[in-house]
């Protein structure tokens, strides 16, 4: 951990956010002299952000908490092109209506992390479509194209890896890095924004923006990236068997969100507390040192703190209470995740029967029937509080009467109610 003069970089360093920085010493000097303005861009490719975006959101959170001004840049313009970084194929092109709908869904999550307003350190949200779509094609090329060489652009990973895999890159995608660079220059001109932040995969794009801003505006400009984040077992952050860990409550319930953090691997507890909560560092060091069964209490505290930031204190408390009643007292509540299962005929069995593995897959506790069979054979699955004997088939009437659903439990970490329809 490096010691800095500014509170902002000291917090980021202590908590493990810093991977690369274009000129850390100069940025530290500027940040220690007074408030600075920094931004992160979010393309509107889905109607919600997910846990994989949380590291970047927490960068903006700590930027403001340490007395600086954050800008949330909505990619209404860049989404029309699609970021090719580390993608083998071009992203599907979205309509203007789809992009606007996605932005409406994304915007709400930032209210949980940032204070918006007109004050010196209040956050603002802007849309890069406001300037990108205003450029004429010839104007854009003449103003910015001369500052980028094909030779250099071919060295960036976003381009080089695609070409090495012999996957085509369209000219549309090739323009993405120019557009992102222009964003930084525009924010620097309009808001005196001096810092662009992002994940390590964005390093090439960020450097382009820093260089373009310095060249055209003759002003200070810096870039900072966070490390690539995976779990201790090497899994991609923010993914589960059931899909992405969405931040919007209408895409993933607060209970499911709480459970995601409760199921953190032991080796990740301290790291995740540093990155995804605002818990004091002394408390984090105490909790990550716990051993054996005590580490489970630390995971509950992690889940509480992470859920509180996104969904609020009440939702976090309800999620913890629901989990405690379900796993420790055997009491089921309406707050448990519930899915519907189509009770269509299997074909080879009586039409009223469904297999145990089909019910497990419907509960999103396994990706396939084969994975479900392996879990059942290993004793990791209970249906209605019993371990199924394979082969096992259930009738619609086998549901728990009081819930009208099957109670499907995976280990000691997940319970899902499956309702036949």
Rosetta blueprint (number, residue, H / E / L):
1 X L
2 X L
3 X L
4 X L
5 X L
6 X L
7 X H
8 X H
9 X H
10 X H
11 X H
12 X H
13 X H
14 X H
15 X H
16 X L
17 X L
18 X L
19 X L
20 X E
21 X E
22 X L
23 X L
24 X H
25 X H
26 X H
27 X H
28 X H
29 X H
30 X H
31 X H
32 X H
33 X H
34 X L
35 X L
36 X L
37 X E
38 X E
39 X E
40 X E
41 X E
42 X E
43 X E
44 X L
45 X L
46 X L
47 X L
48 X L
49 X L
50 X E
51 X H
52 X H
53 X H
54 X H
55 X H
56 X H
57 X H
58 X H
59 X H
60 X H
61 X H
62 X H
63 X H
64 X H
65 X H
66 X L
67 X L
68 X L
69 X E
70 X E
71 X E
72 X E
73 X E
74 X E
75 X E
76 X L
77 X L
78 X H
79 X H
80 X H
81 X L
82 X L
83 X L
84 X L
85 X L
86 X L
87 X L
88 X L
89 X L
90 X L
91 X L
92 X L
93 X L
94 X L
95 X L
96 X H
97 X H
98 X H
99 X H
100 X H
101 X H
102 X H
103 X H
104 X H
105 X H
106 X H
107 X H
108 X H
109 X H
110 X H
111 X L
112 X L
113 X L
114 X L
115 X L
116 X E
117 X L
118 X L
119 X L
120 X L
121 X L
122 X L
123 X E
124 X E
125 X E
126 X E
127 X E
128 X L
129 X H
130 X H
131 X H
132 X H
133 X L
134 X L
135 X L
136 X L
137 X H
138 X H
139 X H
140 X H
141 X H
142 X H
143 X H
144 X H
145 X H
146 X H
147 X H
148 X L
149 X L
150 X H
151 X H
152 X H
153 X H
154 X L
155 X L
156 X L
157 X H
158 X H
159 X H
160 X H
161 X H
162 X H
163 X H
164 X H
165 X L
166 X L
167 X L
168 X L
169 X L
170 X L
171 X H
172 X H
173 X H
174 X H
175 X L
176 X H
177 X H
178 X H
179 X H
180 X H
181 X H
182 X H
183 X H
184 X H
185 X H
186 X H
187 X H
188 X H
189 X H
190 X H
191 X H
192 X L
193 X L
194 X L
195 X E
196 X E
197 X E
198 X E
199 X E
200 X H
201 X H
202 X H
203 X H
204 X H
205 X H
206 X H
207 X H
208 X H
209 X H
210 X H
211 X H
212 X H
213 X H
214 X H
215 X H
216 X H
217 X H
218 X L
219 X L
220 X L
221 X L
222 X E
223 X E
224 X E
225 X E
226 X E
227 X L
228 X L
229 X L
230 X E
231 X L
232 X L
233 X L
234 X L
235 X L
236 X E
237 X L
238 X L
239 X E
240 X E
241 X L
242 X L
243 X E
244 X E
245 X L
246 X E
247 X L
248 X L
249 X L
250 X L
251 X L
252 X L
253 X L
254 X H
255 X H
256 X H
257 X H
258 X H
259 X H
260 X H
261 X H
262 X H
263 X L
264 X L
265 X L
266 X H
267 X H
268 X H
269 X H
270 X H
271 X H
272 X H
273 X H
274 X H
275 X H
276 X H
277 X L
278 X L
279 X L
280 X L
281 X H
282 X H
283 X H
284 X H
285 X H
286 X H
287 X H
288 X H
289 X L
290 X L
291 X L
292 X H
293 X H
294 X H
295 X H
296 X H
297 X H
298 X H
299 X H
300 X H
301 X H
302 X H
303 X H
304 X H
305 X H
306 X H
307 X H
308 X H
309 X H
310 X H
311 X H
312 X L
313 X H
314 X H
315 X H
316 X H
317 X H
318 X H
319 X H
320 X H
321 X H
322 X H
323 X H
324 X H
325 X H
326 X H
327 X H
328 X H
329 X L
330 X L
331 X L
332 X L
333 X L
334 X L
335 X L
336 X L
337 X L
338 X E
339 X E
340 X E
341 X E
342 X L
343 X L
344 X L
345 X L
346 X L
347 X L
348 X L
349 X L
350 X L
351 X L
352 X L
353 X E
354 X E
355 X E
356 X H
357 X H
358 X H
359 X H
360 X H
361 X H
362 X H
363 X L
364 X L
365 X L
366 X L
367 X L
368 X L
369 X H
370 X H
371 X H
372 X H
373 X H
374 X H
375 X H
376 X H
377 X H
378 X L
379 X L
380 X L
381 X E
382 X E
383 X E
384 X L
385 X L
386 X E
387 X L
388 X L
389 X L
390 X L
391 X L
392 X L
393 X E
394 X E
395 X E
396 X H
397 X H
398 X H
399 X L
400 X E
401 X L
402 X L
403 X L
404 X L
405 X E
406 X E
407 X E
408 X E
409 X E
410 X E
411 X L
412 X L
413 X L
414 X E
415 X E
416 X E
417 X E
418 X E
419 X E
420 X E
421 X L
